[in-house]
């Protein structure tokens, strides 16, 4: 019974977002701040695309479109840019490093809990 509460908590945390789509920040600005939140429909990823010396674009996107060649076609007005795609809620914020680590940490906790229960 030592694993009962831990497994219950893991299952609850893992199913909180079932039935809901991914949410991403959606904006195009020069300040780096974005407060508009958009629930994605068919997209499975968030993107933060930064033009060198210019604006940052944040929105929902298909993960299969997250490559330099495809993005160059999708954003022809942006000539030189860097980008980052991620797959957790609101991971395309300006402080995305901490938000993007949530899913891998939850996965690691689940694996460790499984090993601990097995022993």
C-alpha positions in Angstrom: 0.0 0.0 0.0 3.1 2.3 0.1 2.5 3.3 -3.5 -1.3 4.0 -3.3 -1.2 7.7 -2.6 1.8 8.3 -4.9 0.2 6.6 -7.8 -3.1 8.4 -7.2 -1.4 11.7 -7.2 0.5 10.9 -10.4 -2.6 9.8 -12.2 -4.5 12.9 -11.1 -1.7 15.2 -12.2 -1.3 13.3 -15.5 -5.0 13.5 -16.4 -5.7 17.2 -15.5 -5.5 18.3 -19.1 -7.3 15.4 -20.8 -10.0 16.6 -23.1 -8.4 20.1 -23.4 -6.1 21.3 -26.1 -2.7 22.7 -25.8 -2.6 26.4 -24.8 0.1 28.7 -26.1 0.8 32.4 -25.9 -0.3 34.2 -29.1 1.2 37.6 -30.0 3.6 39.4 -32.3 5.5 42.2 -30.6 8.8 43.9 -30.0 8.6 44.0 -26.2 9.0 40.2 -25.5 5.9 40.4 -23.2 2.8 38.4 -24.1 -0.4 38.0 -22.2 -2.8 36.6 -24.9 -3.5 32.9 -24.3 -4.9 30.8 -27.2 -6.2 27.3 -27.0 -4.8 25.4 -30.0 -7.1 23.2 -32.1 -5.2 21.0 -34.6 -1.7 22.2 -33.6 0.3 20.2 -31.2 3.1 22.6 -30.4 3.8 26.2 -29.3 6.4 28.3 -31.0 8.5 31.3 -30.1 10.1 32.7 -33.2 12.5 35.7 -32.7 13.6 37.9 -35.6 17.2 39.1 -35.2 16.9 42.6 -33.8 13.2 42.6 -34.2 9.9 41.2 -33.0 9.0 37.9 -31.4 6.1 35.8 -32.7 4.4 33.4 -30.3 1.6 31.1 -31.4 0.3 27.5 -31.9 1.9 25.4 -34.6 2.1 21.9 -35.8 5.3 20.2 -34.5 6.0 18.9 -38.1 6.3 22.6 -39.2 9.0 23.3 -36.6 12.0 23.3 -38.9 13.9 26.3 -40.4 13.0 25.5 -44.0 9.2 25.3 -43.3 9.2 28.3 -41.0 11.0 30.4 -43.7 8.0 29.6 -46.0 5.4 30.3 -43.3 7.0 33.6 -42.3 8.5 35.1 -45.5 8.7 38.6 -44.2 11.1 37.4 -41.4 14.5 36.9 -43.0 16.9 36.0 -40.1 15.4 34.3 -37.0 15.8 31.8 -34.2 12.9 29.6 -33.0 12.0 27.2 -30.3 9.1 24.8 -30.4 7.7 23.0 -27.3 4.7 20.9 -26.3 3.5 21.9 -22.9 1.0 24.5 -21.9 2.2 28.1 -22.2 5.8 26.9 -22.8 6.4 29.7 -25.4 6.6 32.5 -22.8 9.7 34.6 -22.4 10.6 32.5 -19.3 9.9 29.2 -21.1 12.9 27.4 -19.7 11.1 26.7 -16.4 7.7 26.0 -18.0 9.1 23.6 -20.6 10.6 21.4 -18.0 7.3 20.5 -16.3 6.4 17.5 -18.5 9.9 15.8 -18.4 10.0 16.2 -14.6 6.5 14.7 -14.3 7.7 11.8 -16.5 10.8 11.3 -14.4 8.7 11.3 -11.1 6.4 8.7 -12.6 9.4 6.5 -13.6 11.0 6.8 -10.2 7.7 6.1 -8.4 7.2 3.0 -10.6 10.7 1.7 -9.7 10.2 2.5 -6.0 6.9 0.6 -6.0 8.5 -2.4 -7.7 11.2 -2.7 -5.0 
